[in-house]
Amino acid sequence: ENLTLWNIEQEGEASQVPFGDLESVLLEELESTLTVWMTNDNLCANTQSDSLTFEVLPEMVAPVICTSQAALPLCFGDDSPPLFVNSPPVGATNEWDLQWVQTVQSQEVVVAESLDSFSLPDQTDSSSLVLIAESAFGCGTVMSNEIEIPVLSELLPGVLSSSQLICFNTAPSTLSSTSFSGGSGDVQYQWHFTQDNSS
């Protein structure tokens, strides 16, 4: 009798499958390192092949990114507070291709490509930001949490009523202004005037 078997060892447990059935084992998604070797029992001897090891890299875990929520929302045109990595991506070979992706009005832009802290300059639109880490080994990508960066609308002055030409020693007609717009919160108004080059 001639019996050929594949021997499988995974997580300290050994098993055997018939010679033709190994493909079904290797087509499974592996979550831990697997070692296989072949044995042959016949009338003359028991022989054993060299072993093959399928090493499974650690599962990938997404990074976590942060910023100062106290600095938000931003005034129109301000820089963002520093954006930084609270916990870096881990897993696979721990070698990564990184992209910080900012989404502004449905448009995605890569704004940085490292784990270093940085700020977004001159922000005029609300946006969101994520860090995408791609395994340099080819194990796929993981994406961080999303940070929302709200930006207040531009603060615009009101429009004053028109200048007036008046007679000497008469009062001008009522002065008015349309409301200021943009920004946030209550607006305090002050009228300033100059007369004979003095304020």
Secondary structure, 3 states (H helix, E strand, C coil): CCEEEEEEEECCEEEEEEHHHHHHHHCCCCCCCEEEEEEEECCCCEEECCCEEECCCCCCECCEEECCHHHCCECCCCCCCCEEEEECCECCCCCEEEEEEEEECCEEEEEECCCCCECCCCCCCCEEEEEEEEECCCCCEEECCCEEECECCCCECCCECCCCCCCCCCCCCCCCECCCECCCCCCCCCCCCCECCEC
